[in-house]
Amino acid sequence: MKKITTLILVFCYYTIAAQTISNLPFWNKQESTVKGDWLIQKTAAKAKLSRTEDGKLVFSNGFVARTFSLKPNVACVGIDLLSNNESYVRSVRPEAEVEIDGLKFSVGGLTGQPIQNYLLPEWLEKMEADPASFKLIDFNLGDIKARFPWRKRMEWMTRDMAWPLPGKELIFRYRLDEPAIRLLKRKVRSDENRVKTEQETIDKKGEFEYLKDITVEVHYELYDGMPLFSKWIRVINESKQVIKVNTFKSEILAVTEPASTVDSKEKWELPNMTLETDYNFGGMSDESLIHSSISWNIDTLYKTQVNYERKMPCLLEAYPKYGPDQTIQVSHSFESFRIWELFHNNWNREPKSLEHRRMMRALAPWSAENPILMHVRGSKDELVKKAIDQCAEVGFEMVIMTFGSGFDIEDVSTANIDRMKKLADYAHSKGIALGGYSLLASRRVGGGDDVVMPTGMTPRFGNSPCLESKWGIDYFNKLYAFYEQTGLDILEHDGSYPGDICASKEHPGHTALEDSQWNQYKKITDFYKWCRQRGIYLNVPDYYFLGGSNKTGMGYRETNWSLPREQQEIIERQNIYDGTWDKTPSMGWMFVPLVEYQGGGAAATIEPLKEHLPHYGQRLANLFGAGVQACYRGPQLYDAPETKALVTKWVTFYKKHRSVLDGDIIHLRRPDGQDFDAILHVDPMGQEKGLVMVYNPLNTTITRRLEIPVYYTGLRNKVIVQEQEDVSKSSALTIVNDGRGPKISYLVTIPGKGYTYLILK
C-alpha cells in the first residue's frame, strides 16, 4: 500500500509539473524579458513558472527569477536580478527549518557543496539530500490570494488599488519518508540523555511514526511588475495526535556578499535588497523587524570567506526571536509570518527608497487612504458636534476624539455606547468619519495582568499589560463590541503592542515565555485585520502596515511643538523631508497643536488662530503642500471668517491636486533655514505628472534656478510648467539629459517667508 501511495504522489508531482511549466533555456542563460522601469510605467512582467532543459524550475516575472533544483530534493539554487544579471545565491541551504516536539528538521535543501563562495551547476549532480530532512512530495502553482479582506475607503484615495496583488503563488509540499524516521530512531536511541528526556514522547507516540503524517508547505509568491518575492511556511498536522511547533526558520539564504573585508567592521554592507515581514513591532520604522523576525547571521559553513575571523553576516534567516511554541491540534495547521524580499539594481538612495515605498503601497494599499483629520480636544457632545460641523464646512474628512479628551473606548456601558452611536450617526450625516483614541501599552493595569519580564529586562515603554492576560483579553473584546455597536470609523491606537515578552504562567492566553510574544502579536493583528475588513481607519504609532494599520507617525519630537512658532515651521518641513525617504506622504502623520502644547507660552501657540494667520497659513502650506495629513489638535479649526477662508483654501488646493500630492516625493533640497527648500511630487500614471513645492524661509523675496529631475514623472521629451493655479503662467520646456538623467531648468521667484508651487504636465 505504501509503494502504491508513493507512486501516486510521484505521478501527481510530474503531472502538475507538466501542466504548469514550459521549456526555457539552460539555468545559466536567464535574461531580462521586460523593458522599461517598473517605477514609472506598467509593464508586461507577469509571474510564471517554467522548466529549464536540465529539469530545473524557474519562477520568474522577467525582472527577477528564483531557480529550484528538484533532485534529489528541492533546493533554491539561484536568485537572479535579471535587469543587471546579478546573482544573489552563493550556497545551497534548506528551504526551511522546523522544530516539532523538540526535534529539528531541515525542509528540502542539499548538502555536499565543496565551497560556499559560489555555486556551480555541475556541483549539484554530486550533492545529496539530507536523509533526515522533509522531502518533496509535490508542488502546485496558483493565483495569489488576499492575506485578509479589505473594505476600501475610496473617498480617501486617489485611485483604486489592486487587492489581492496580481501574481502567482508556488507551493512545495514536503513530508518525512521512512528512511528519515528510521534514522531519527537510531539517533535518539544512541543518545542516552536524549532517550531519557524523550522517553515519554517515544512511548506515547509510537517512536515518531506520527511524524510521517505531518506536511510542511513552503509558499512562494511572485508579483507581477515588481522584483519582489514573498515566502512563508505552513505546518499541517494530519496525524492522530497533538503536536507542538517549537521554532521555525521560514527563510535561510546564503547570500552573495556585496563587500568582502579581511578586518571585521562595526557596520557591514549588506546585499542590495530590502526586507519586510508582517511580524514587526516596537518602532515607527521597518528596521524594528531586526528585533522581531529577521537576522543577518554569521555563516559557520563559510570557511573560505575573506574575513579573517569569519564573522561576515551573510546568512539571511527569518524566524521569531521567541517561540512561537504553538500547539497544533489534529487536522489543524500552523502558518508562519511572511517575509518579502525586494531586489534593487541601484544603490542610490532615491531610487532605492522609492522602490521600497512602491512596494509598501502595493503590499499595504490601505496605507494610500489619506483622510484629512482633526483631533478634537474634548469628547462632550457639543464639542464633538462643533468639530464635525467645522470639518464639514471646510472639507476635512475625519474627527478623532484625542488623548485627554475624555473619550473612553473601554466604557461599553449602554449609556456610552448609545451616546457614541448618536455622535457617529451625526458625523455620518455630515459626511465625516468619527473615532477616538485608546492607550494600550506604556501603562500599568495591575492585578497580575501586566507583563512579567525575565530578570534584567523591562518593558519597552516602562510598563505594559500582557495582551493575553485576563485584562488584555477583556480589552480586545471591548474593542470589538464597541466598534460593532457604535459604527465609529477610526481608532487611534497609542502604545500598540511593542513586542514585550511575558513569563507569567497564569495568563489564560499563553502558557509561558516562549509563546507569549507570538500570541500577543496575533491578538493585536487579528483585531487590526478585522478593522481592515470593516473599513475602520487605524492610526498606530508603530510599523504595523503589513498587519493592517493605515498610518504611523511621520517622525517628530513632541516637545518641539513648544518652540517658537517660526522655528516650528522649519522643523516641520525637515521632519517631512526626512520621513518621506521611507514613507509615502499618506503613510505618516504630523502634528499641529492649535492650543498650547507642553509649554512654550504665547510664542509657541497658534490660538487665537485669527491673530496668527501668516503662521497658520504656513503650517497649512507645509502640510497640504507635502500631501501629509496632520493631527490638528484643539477645540476648533477656525475662529473667524478669514481663518475659515484660509483653511478652506488649502483643503481645496489639496483636493484639486490630491492625486499627485499623494504620490511619491523626490527630495530636492532639505530645509535648513538658510535658503530655499523644495520637494517634487511625482505621479507618472496621473494627468498631473509632477508638482514642485518650493519654500523660502528668508525675510526677502528670492529668485533661484531650479534643476528639476523629471525621470520619475514619466515625462520624456517636453513638459508644461504651470505656476500655481495661473494657467496664463505656463511654459513648454524641452527636457534635457546631462548624463545624470532627464531634467528641466526653471527660474522661480519665491516671496519672503512664503512659498510657490509648479505643476508639471
C-alpha positions in Angstrom: 0.0 0.0 0.0 2.8 2.4 0.9 4.5 1.7 -2.5 1.3 2.4 -4.3 0.9 5.7 -2.4 4.4 6.7 -3.3 3.8 6.0 -7.0 0.6 8.1 -6.9 2.5 11.0 -5.3 5.3 10.8 -7.9 2.7 10.6 -10.7 0.9 13.7 -9.3 4.2 15.5 -9.0 5.2 15.1 -12.6 1.6 15.6 -13.8 1.4 19.0 -12.0 4.8 19.9 -13.3 3.8 19.2 -16.9 0.7 21.3 -16.5 2.4 24.4 -15.0 5.8 24.7 -16.8 7.1 25.3 -20.3 10.5 25.0 -21.8 13.2 27.6 -21.1 16.9 27.7 -21.9 19.5 26.3 -19.6 19.6 27.7 -16.0 22.6 29.9 -16.6 21.1 31.6 -19.7 18.3 33.6 -18.0 17.9 37.1 -19.3 15.6 40.0 -18.6 12.5 39.8 -20.8 11.0 43.1 -19.7 11.7 46.5 -21.0 11.1 49.7 -19.0 11.2 50.9 -15.4 8.5 49.5 -13.1 8.6 52.7 -11.1 7.2 54.8 -13.9 5.2 52.5 -16.2 3.1 49.4 -16.1 5.0 46.5 -17.6 4.1 43.1 -19.0 6.1 41.4 -16.3 3.8 38.5 -15.5 4.8 35.9 -12.9 5.1 32.4 -14.4 6.7 29.0 -13.7 8.9 27.4 -16.3 11.3 24.5 -16.7 14.9 24.6 -18.0 16.2 22.0 -20.3 18.1 20.3 -17.5 14.9 19.9 -15.4 15.1 22.9 -13.0 12.1 25.1 -12.2 12.3 28.9 -12.8 9.8 31.1 -11.0 10.2 34.5 -12.8 8.4 37.6 -14.0 11.2 39.0 -16.3 12.6 41.3 -13.6 13.7 38.6 -11.1 14.0 34.8 -11.2 14.2 32.2 -8.5 15.6 28.8 -9.7 14.9 25.5 -8.0 16.7 22.1 -8.5 14.2 19.3 -7.8 16.5 16.3 -7.4 17.4 14.7 -5.1 15.4 17.3 -3.1 14.2 20.8 -3.7 16.8 23.4 -3.3 16.9 27.1 -4.3 20.0 27.3 -6.5 19.6 30.8 -7.8 18.0 34.2 -7.2 18.9 36.5 -10.1 18.0 40.1 -10.7 17.7 39.9 -14.5 17.9 43.6 -15.2 21.6 43.6 -14.3 22.4 39.9 -14.4 23.2 39.8 -10.7 23.2 36.6 -8.7 22.2 36.6 -5.0 22.8 33.0 -4.0 26.3 31.6 -3.3 25.4 28.4 -1.5 22.5 25.9 -1.2 20.7 25.7 2.1 17.5 24.1 3.4 14.3 25.7 2.1 13.1 26.0 5.7 13.7 24.5 9.2 11.1 23.3 11.7 11.3 22.1 15.3 8.4 19.8 16.1 8.1 18.3 19.6 11.7 19.2 20.4 13.1 17.7 17.2 14.7 19.9 14.5 14.3 19.1 10.8 15.5 20.6 7.6 12.9 21.1 4.9 14.4 20.5 1.4 17.9 21.5 0.6 21.1 19.7 -0.4 24.4 19.0 1.3 27.9 18.5 -0.1 28.8 21.8 -1.8 32.6 21.9 -1.8 33.0 25.6 -1.0 30.5 28.3 0.0 31.8 31.3 -2.1 29.8 30.5 -5.2 27.7 27.7 -6.7 28.3 25.9 -10.0 25.6 23.8 -11.8 27.8 20.8 -12.2 28.3 20.5 -8.4 24.6 19.8 -8.0 25.0 16.4 -9.6 27.2 15.2 -6.7 25.2 16.9 -3.9 22.8 14.9 -1.8 19.6 15.4 0.2 19.9 15.3 4.0 18.5 11.9 4.7 16.7 13.1 7.8 15.0 16.1 6.1 11.5 16.6 4.9 11.4 15.7 1.2 9.3 16.9 -1.7 6.1 15.1 -2.5 4.5 17.6 -4.9 4.1 21.2 -5.9 1.5 23.4 -7.5 1.0 26.9 -8.9 -2.0 29.2 -8.5 -3.1 32.8 -8.3 -2.2 34.9 -5.3 -4.9 35.1 -2.7 -5.6 38.1 -0.4 -4.0 37.9 3.0 -7.2 39.2 4.6 -10.2 41.1 3.5 -10.1 44.9 2.9 -13.0 47.2 2.7 -11.7 50.1 0.6 -12.5 53.7 1.6 -12.3 55.2 -1.9 -13.3 58.6 -0.6 -9.8 58.9 0.9 -7.9 57.5 -2.1 -7.0 59.0 -5.4 -7.3 55.7 -7.4 -8.3 52.1 -6.9 -5.6 49.8 -5.6 -5.3 46.1 -6.5 -6.2 43.6 -3.8 -5.0 40.9 -3.8 -1.9 41.8 -5.8 -1.7 40.1 -9.2 0.9 37.4 -9.5 1.4 33.7 -8.8 1.8 31.5 -5.7 4.1 28.5 -5.9 3.7 25.8 -3.1 6.1 23.0 -2.4 4.8 20.2 -0.1 7.2 18.1 2.0 7.0 15.0 4.3 9.4 12.8 6.2 9.9 9.4 4.5 10.5 6.0 6.1 14.3 6.3 5.9 14.2 9.6 7.8 12.1 8.1 10.5 14.5 5.1 10.9 17.4 7.5 11.0 15.7 9.5 13.7 15.0 6.4 15.8 18.7 5.4 15.7 19.8 8.9 16.5 17.6 9.2 19.6 18.4 5.7 20.9 22.1 6.3 20.5 22.0 9.3 22.8 21.3 8.2 26.4 20.5 11.7 27.5 18.1 12.2 24.6 16.4 8.8 25.2 15.9 9.8 28.8 14.4 13.2 28.0 12.3 11.9 25.1 11.3 8.5 26.5 7.8 9.6 27.5 7.3 11.1 24.0 8.7 7.9 22.3 6.4 5.6 24.3 3.4 7.8 23.8 3.8 8.5 20.1 5.0 5.2 18.8 8.6 6.2 18.2 7.9 9.0 15.8 5.7 7.2 13.3 3.2 10.0 13.7 5.7 12.4 12.1 5.2 10.9 8.7 1.7 12.4 8.8 2.9 15.9 9.1 3.1 18.0 6.0 5.3 21.1 5.6 4.3 23.5 2.9 6.8 26.2 1.6 4.9 29.0 -0.1 6.4 31.5 -2.5 4.7 34.5 -4.1 6.0 36.4 -7.1 4.2 39.6 -8.0 3.5 40.9 -11.5 5.5 44.0 -12.4 8.0 44.1 -9.4 11.3 42.4 -8.5 9.6 41.1 -5.3 9.2 37.7 -3.7 7.3 36.6 -0.6 7.9 33.4 1.4 6.3 31.6 4.3 5.7 28.1 5.6 2.7 26.1 6.8 2.8 23.0 9.1 -0.2 20.8 8.7 -0.9 18.2 11.4 -2.6 15.2 9.6 -1.5 12.8 12.3 -3.8 11.5 15.0 -2.3 13.4 17.9 -1.5 16.9 19.0 1.9 18.3 18.1 3.9 21.4 19.0 5.8 23.7 16.6 8.6 24.9 18.9 10.6 27.0 16.4 10.9 27.6 12.7 13.0 29.3 10.1 11.0 30.2 7.1 13.9 31.6 5.1 17.5 30.5 5.0 19.6 32.2 2.3 23.3 32.1 1.9 23.5 35.4 0.1 26.3 36.7 -2.0 28.2 39.3 0.0 28.4 42.8 -1.6 31.7 43.6 0.0 34.5 41.4 1.4 37.0 42.7 4.0 39.8 40.9 5.9 39.1 43.0 9.1 35.8 42.9 10.9 33.6 46.0 10.7 31.2 47.9 13.0 28.7 48.1 10.2 28.8 45.6 7.4 27.5 46.4 4.0 24.5 44.1 3.3 23.2 42.8 -0.1 21.2 45.3 -2.2 17.8 44.1 -1.1 15.0 45.4 1.2 13.3 43.1 3.5 9.9 43.3 5.2 7.9 40.9 7.3 4.4 41.0 8.8 5.8 40.1 12.2 7.1 43.6 13.1 6.6 45.7 16.2 8.4 48.1 18.6 9.0 51.2 16.4 7.9 53.6 13.7 10.3 52.2 11.0 10.8 48.9 9.3 14.2 48.4 11.0 12.4 47.1 14.1 12.0 43.8 12.2 15.6 43.0 13.1 14.5 42.7 16.7 11.5 40.6 15.8 11.7 38.4 12.7 14.9 38.5 10.6 18.7 38.2 11.2 21.8 38.6 9.2 23.8 35.9 10.8 27.3 34.5 10.6 27.6 31.6 8.2 29.5 28.9 10.1 29.8 26.8 6.9 31.5 29.6 5.1 35.1 28.6 5.9 36.7 30.2 2.8 35.4 33.8 3.3 37.9 36.6 3.2 37.1 37.9 6.7 39.9 36.6 9.0 37.6 35.9 11.9 34.9 34.5 9.6 32.3 36.9 11.1 30.8 38.4 8.0 27.0 38.4 8.3 26.0 36.9 5.0 23.4 34.3 6.1 19.8 35.7 5.9 17.4 33.9 8.2 13.8 34.6 9.0 12.5 33.4 12.4 10.8 34.8 15.5 13.2 35.6 18.3 11.0 33.8 20.8 9.0 30.6 20.2 6.4 30.5 18.6 5.9 27.3 20.7 2.4 26.7 19.2 0.3 23.7 19.9 -1.3 22.3 16.7 -4.5 20.2 17.2 -5.3 17.2 15.0 -6.4 18.3 11.5 -5.2 21.8 12.1 -2.3 23.8 10.8 0.2 26.5 11.8 1.3 29.3 9.5 4.5 31.3 9.9 4.8 35.1 9.3 5.7 36.2 5.8 8.9 37.7 4.6 9.1 39.9 1.5 12.4 40.3 -0.5 12.8 43.3 -2.8 15.8 43.3 -5.1 17.4 46.6 -6.2 19.5 47.3 -9.3 20.6 50.7 -8.0 22.5 51.7 -4.8 21.5 55.3 -5.0 19.3 56.4 -2.1 16.4 58.0 -4.0 15.5 55.2 -6.4 16.2 52.5 -3.8 13.9 54.1 -1.2 11.4 54.9 -4.0 11.2 51.1 -4.8 10.7 50.4 -1.1 7.8 52.9 -0.9 6.2 51.5 -4.0 6.5 48.0 -2.5 4.8 49.1 0.7 2.0 50.9 -1.2 1.4 47.6 -3.1 1.6 45.3 -0.1 -0.4 47.5 2.2 -2.6 49.5 -0.2 -4.8 50.8 2.6 -1.8 53.0 3.5 -2.9 55.1 0.5 -6.1 56.1 2.3 -5.2 59.6 3.4 -8.2 61.3 5.1 -7.9 65.0 6.3 -8.3 64.8 10.0 -8.8 66.9 13.2 -8.1 66.0 16.8 -10.8 67.5 18.9 -9.7 68.1 22.4 -13.0 67.2 24.2 -15.5 64.3 23.9 -18.6 66.1 25.1 -21.4 66.2 22.6 -21.4 69.9 22.0 -17.6 70.0 21.4 -17.6 67.0 19.1 -20.5 68.3 17.1 -18.8 71.7 16.7 -15.7 69.9 15.4 -17.8 67.8 13.0 -19.6 70.9 11.7 -16.4 72.9 11.2 -14.8 69.9 9.4 -17.8 69.6 7.1 -17.7 73.3 6.4 -14.0 73.5 5.3 -13.7 70.0 3.7 -12.0 68.0 6.4 -13.0 64.3 6.4 -12.4 62.9 9.9 -12.7 63.8 13.6 -10.7 61.9 16.3 -11.5 62.4 19.9 -7.9 62.8 21.0 -5.9 61.8 24.1 -7.1 63.7 27.1 -10.5 64.3 25.6 -12.4 62.0 28.0 -13.2 59.5 25.2 -13.2 56.1 26.8 -13.3 53.1 24.5 -13.2 50.7 27.4 -16.6 52.0 28.6 -19.0 49.6 27.0 -21.9 50.7 29.1 -25.2 51.1 27.4 -25.2 54.8 28.0 -21.8 55.3 26.5 -22.5 53.1 23.5 -25.7 54.9 22.8 -24.1 58.3 23.0 -21.2 57.3 20.7 -23.6 55.8 18.2 -25.6 59.0 18.1 -22.4 61.0 17.5 -21.3 58.6 14.8 -24.7 58.9 13.1 -24.5 62.7 13.3 -21.0 62.7 11.8 -22.0 60.4 9.0 -24.9 62.7 8.2 -22.3 65.4 7.6 -20.0 63.2 5.6 -17.5 63.0 8.4 -15.8 59.9 9.8 -15.6 59.7 13.6 -13.5 57.8 16.1 -11.2 58.1 19.1 -8.0 57.4 21.0 -7.1 54.5 23.2 -3.9 53.8 25.1 -2.8 50.2 25.1 0.8 49.7 26.1 3.0 52.1 28.2 0.6 51.8 31.2 0.3 49.6 34.2 -3.1 47.8 34.8 -2.1 45.8 37.9 -4.0 42.8 39.3 -1.4 40.4 37.9 -2.2 41.4 34.3 1.0 43.3 33.4 3.8 41.6 31.5 6.2 39.6 33.7 9.6 40.2 32.3 12.6 37.9 32.8 15.2 39.0 35.2 17.2 42.0 33.9 14.6 43.0 31.3 12.0 45.8 31.4 9.0 46.5 29.1 9.9 48.7 26.1 7.7 51.5 27.3 8.5 51.0 31.1 5.1 49.4 31.7 2.7 47.3 29.7 -0.2 45.0 30.2 0.0 41.5 28.8 -2.4 41.2 25.8 -3.1 37.6 26.7 -3.8 38.3 30.4 -7.4 38.4 31.5 -7.3 42.2 31.2 -5.9 42.0 27.7 -8.5 39.5 26.5 -11.3 41.6 28.0 -9.8 44.8 26.5 -9.9 43.4 23.0 -13.4 42.0 23.5 -14.5 45.6 24.4 -12.9 46.9 21.2 -14.8 44.5 19.0 -18.0 45.2 20.8 -17.5 49.0 20.8 -17.0 49.3 17.1 -19.7 46.8 16.2 -22.3 48.6 18.2 -21.3 52.3 17.6 -20.4 52.4 13.9 -17.4 54.5 14.6 -14.8 54.7 11.8 -11.4 55.2 13.4 -9.1 54.0 16.2 -6.0 55.9 17.2 -4.2 53.1 19.0 -1.4 54.5 21.0 1.3 52.4 22.5 0.3 49.4 20.3 1.9 46.1 21.3 5.7 46.7 21.3 6.9 43.1 21.4 7.2 42.6 25.2 7.5 39.0 26.2 5.8 37.6 29.3 7.0 34.9 31.6 3.7 34.5 33.5 2.2 31.1 33.6 -1.1 32.4 35.0 -2.3 34.3 32.0 -5.1 32.4 30.1 -3.9 33.4 26.6 -0.4 32.0 26.7 1.4 29.2 28.5 4.8 30.7 29.3 7.5 32.9 28.0 8.1 31.1 24.6 4.6 31.5 23.2 3.9 34.9 24.8 5.2 37.1 22.0 3.6 35.2 19.2 0.2 35.1 20.9 0.2 38.7 21.8 1.1 39.8 18.3 -1.6 37.6 16.9 -4.1 39.1 19.3 -3.5 42.7 18.1 -3.1 41.9 14.4 -6.2 39.8 14.3 -8.1 42.9 15.6 -6.3 45.1 13.0 -7.3 42.8 10.2 -10.8 42.8 11.5 -10.8 46.6 11.3 -9.5 46.4 7.7 -12.4 44.2 6.7 -14.8 46.8 8.1 -13.1 49.9 6.8 -12.1 51.2 10.3 -9.2 53.5 9.9 -6.1 52.8 12.1 -3.6 55.4 13.3 -0.9 53.3 15.0 2.4 54.8 16.1 4.3 51.6 15.2 5.1 49.9 11.9 2.0 47.7 11.6 1.2 48.4 7.9 1.5 44.8 6.8 -0.6 43.8 9.8 -3.4 46.1 8.8 -2.8 49.6 10.1 -3.1 52.7 7.8 -0.7 55.3 9.2 2.1 55.8 11.7 3.9 58.9 12.8 6.0 60.7 10.2 8.6 61.2 12.8 8.9 64.2 15.2 9.7 65.2 18.7 6.6 66.3 20.6 8.4 68.8 22.8 9.4 70.7 19.6 5.9 72.0 19.4 6.6 74.2 22.4 9.3 76.0 20.5 8.6 79.5 19.0 6.3 79.3 16.0 8.8 80.4 13.4 11.1 77.5 14.5 8.3 75.0 14.3 7.8 75.9 10.6 11.3 74.9 9.5 11.5 71.8 11.8 8.1 70.6 10.4 9.4 70.7 6.9 12.6 68.9 8.0 10.5 66.2 9.6 8.5 65.7 6.4 11.6 65.7 4.2 13.3 63.1 6.3 10.3 61.0 7.0 9.3 60.6 3.3 12.5 58.7 2.5 10.9 55.6 4.0 7.2 56.6 3.8 4.8 57.9 1.2 3.0 61.1 2.3 -0.1 59.1 3.2 1.8 56.7 5.5 2.9 59.2 8.1 1.0 61.8 10.2 2.3 65.1 11.6 1.0 67.2 14.5 -0.3 70.7 14.8 -1.2 71.7 18.3 -3.7 74.6 17.8 -3.6 75.3 21.5 -0.5 75.4 23.8 1.1 72.0 24.0 3.8 71.1 26.5 4.6 74.7 27.3 6.1 77.4 25.3 3.6 80.1 26.1 2.2 82.7 23.7 5.3 82.5 21.4 4.6 78.8 20.7 0.8 78.9 20.5 -1.4 79.4 17.4 -4.6 80.2 19.2 -6.2 82.7 18.8 -6.0 81.5 15.2 -7.2 84.7 13.6 -4.3 86.6 15.3 -1.6 84.3 13.7 -2.9 83.8 10.2 0.5 84.0 8.5 1.9 81.2 10.7 -1.3 79.1 10.4 -1.2 79.6 6.7 2.5 78.5 6.5 1.7 75.3 8.5 -1.2 74.5 6.1 1.1 75.1 3.2 3.8 72.9 4.7 1.5 70.0 5.3 -1.0 70.1 2.4 1.8 71.0 0.1 3.6 67.8 1.1 0.4 65.7 1.0 0.9 64.9 4.6 -2.1 65.0 7.0 -1.6 66.3 10.5 -3.4 65.9 13.7 -4.8 69.4 14.1 -5.4 69.3 17.9 -7.7 71.8 19.5 -11.3 72.8 20.1 -11.8 74.3 16.6 -10.2 74.7 13.1 -11.3 78.3 12.7 -12.4 81.2 14.9 -13.3 83.9 12.3 -14.4 84.1 8.6 -10.8 84.9 7.5 -9.5 81.9 9.4 -12.1 79.7 7.8 -11.3 81.0 4.3 -7.6 80.2 4.9 -8.3 76.6 5.9 -10.7 76.2 3.1 -8.2 77.5 0.6 -5.6 74.8 1.5 -8.1 72.0 1.7 -9.3 73.0 -1.8 -5.8 73.0 -3.1 -5.1 69.6 -1.7 -8.2 68.0 -3.1 -7.7 69.6 -6.5 -4.2 68.1 -6.7 -4.7 65.1 -4.5 -3.5 62.5 -6.9 -0.1 64.0 -7.4 0.3 65.2 -3.8 -0.4 61.7 -2.5 2.3 60.4 -4.9 5.9 59.8 -4.0 8.2 62.6 -3.0 11.5 63.2 -4.8 13.9 65.1 -2.4 15.3 68.2 -3.9 16.7 70.4 -1.1 16.4 69.8 2.7 15.2 72.7 4.8 18.0 74.4 6.7 16.6 78.0 7.2 19.4 79.4 5.1 18.0 79.2 1.6 15.0 77.7 -0.2 13.9 74.1 0.3 12.0 72.0 -2.2 10.3 68.7 -2.8 8.9 67.2 -6.0 5.8 65.0 -6.0 5.6 62.5 -8.9 2.6 60.6 -10.3 3.6 59.1 -13.7 0.2 57.5 -14.1 -1.8 60.7 -13.5 -2.7 63.8 -15.5 -0.5 66.0 -13.4 2.8 64.2 -13.6 4.6 66.3 -11.0 4.2 69.1 -8.5 7.1 71.0 -7.1 6.7 72.8 -3.7 9.3 75.5 -3.0 9.6 77.3 0.3 11.5 80.4 1.2 12.4 80.8 5.0 14.1 84.1 4.4 12.6 87.5 5.0 13.2 88.8 1.5 12.0 87.6 -1.9 14.5 85.4 -3.7 14.9 84.1 -7.3 16.5 80.7 -7.8 17.1 78.5 -10.8 15.8 75.0 -10.0 17.2 71.9 -11.7 14.2 69.6 -11.5 14.8 65.9 -12.2 11.7 64.6 -14.1 12.6 61.0 -14.7 10.2 59.7 -12.1 7.3 61.8 -13.5 7.4 59.6 -16.6 7.9 62.7 -18.8 10.5 62.3 -21.5 10.5 65.0 -24.2 8.5 68.1 -23.3 6.8 69.3 -20.1 4.4 72.1 -19.5 5.2 74.0 -16.3 2.4 76.0 -14.7 3.0 78.4 -11.8 0.4 77.7 -9.1 -3.2 77.9 -10.5 -2.5 80.6 -13.1 -2.8 78.9 -16.5 -1.6 82.0 -18.2 1.8 81.5 -16.5 2.7 78.3 -18.3 5.8 77.4 -20.2 6.6 74.5 -22.5 10.1 73.3 -21.8 12.3 70.7 -23.5 13.6 68.0 -21.2 17.4 67.7 -21.4 19.7 65.0 -20.2 23.2 65.9 -19.0 24.2 62.4 -18.2 22.7 62.4 -14.7 19.2 61.9 -16.0 16.4 63.9 -17.7 15.7 67.3 -16.1 14.3 70.8 -16.8 15.8 74.1 -15.6 13.3 76.7 -14.3 13.8 80.2 -12.8 11.4 80.6 -9.9 10.7 83.6 -7.6 9.6 82.9 -4.0 8.3 85.6 -1.7 9.9 86.1 1.7 8.6 83.8 4.4 6.4 82.2 1.7 6.2 79.5 -1.0 5.3 78.8 -4.5 4.5 75.6 -6.5 4.9 74.4 -10.0 2.6 71.9 -11.7 4.2 69.7 -14.3 2.0 68.3 -17.1 
